[in-house]
């Protein structure tokens, strides 16, 4: 039998006249060489291969593409409320234009029917997605009703092993993350999720300091939207937050100045360092279903006035960290790319280095997206 070998040769693309942001540093005067969907080298401008396709980025910043592990919908299509394939498609396109190269579409506490429709839609869309849709984040329904926030109490419940098994088996790997209140769950539920590779995040929790110390990183590696929907610190009853600061799990935060004051983002950064990462927690307006988000000025609220999701993009969240918190630009980009990539175990995302995926964001010094590089292809921002 004759064996035939197929060799695929890619033209080298050279991105130049840029400032690289990667792994806490900003480096000018370099060029990024891309072949296929990977970064192959970083060279001096004068060392760009003569036969490469050169793209001039006009002095813009080039950084790892951003990653949002908690977003509910975009552009008038709320996946969390009407979990259809069209909503996922809209999110993918909108987020690609925003420089977000990976996201978890999130479903909040809802009926079993909505959760299961969301899982099925995600499985269908997975087969044809562009590739920045990574899977589903279930925020609930296994939360603590004492800290329900905008989640409807009538759908909040304790998890059962039978139900968790059914959802995870049905999902066939598309459920990537679950936010739960660990203090109310049986250990067998937590162990099952952990053993099946689901990222377990503690959120909408009323855990005590001692409870938090017992389950954070043992085995729960993450916390959902720090300070929101959790007990406040008190000098005689320290509560959950000091346990988070001490155990240092990966911890998300909504850095919009509305859900969390910027002074508290600054405190969280001092305490958590490279474990604090950004999410948008973004929603879109909806007039039907469980979550009828209404835009009131600079925020979304439920019909009863309860603060709900944010209006953020990931780049806006990073900009807020720079402009209002005092975090350096390179570190703010880490919070929006590298750290969520590490939590999601996407080990070829989050840095601009040889061997990593060529999934990148291009933006100017006014934090305006100029384009997105995805799978090695440069997509200019249609705006």
TAVEN-V28209 format. One line per field, one symbol per residue. phi: phi as a letter, one per 40 degrees, with the letter a starting at -180 (. if undefined). psi: psi as a letter, one per 20 degrees, with the letter a starting at -180 (. if undefined). A space follows every 10 residues. Layout:
phi = ???
psi = ???
//
This chain:
phi = .ccbbbbbbb ccbbcafabc bafgbbbcgb bbbbbgbbcb abbcdcbcdc ccccbccfgc cbbddcbbca abiafgbcdc bbcbddcccc cdcccdccgc baabcbbcda cdccdccccc cccccdcbcc hccbibbcch ccbcccbcfc ccccbcaccb ccccdccccc cfgcccabcb cccbbccccc cccccbgccc bcafbbccdc cdccbcgabc cabcfdgcfa cccacbbdgc cccccccfcc bcaccbgbca cccccccccc cbfcbcbcbc fcbbcabagc bccbcbgbac bcdcgcdbcc bcbccccccc cccbbgccdc cccdcbaccc ccccfccbbg bbadgcccbb bbacccfbcc ibbbfgccbc ccc
psi = pppppopppp qppoprmrop opljqporjr qppppcjqph qprqgijpqh jropopjkjr pprqqqpojn qhrqkjonhh gnmrhhhggg gggghghjjo jpqoppprpa qhggghhggg ghgghhijrh iioiaqoonr jmrohhlhcj pphiiprqqq hgggggghgh hlihohqppr nhiiqqhhgg hggghjjpop pprlqkqrgg gghhipjmjo irppnphplr qqqqhhnhah ghhghhhlrp pqqnmiighp qhhhggghgh hicjiprqrh kqarqqjrah nmppondjqp rrhjippcrr jqrhhhgggh hghihjpqgh hhhghifggh hggjknjjqi qnqpirqmor qpraijlpph rpppkipooq pi.
//
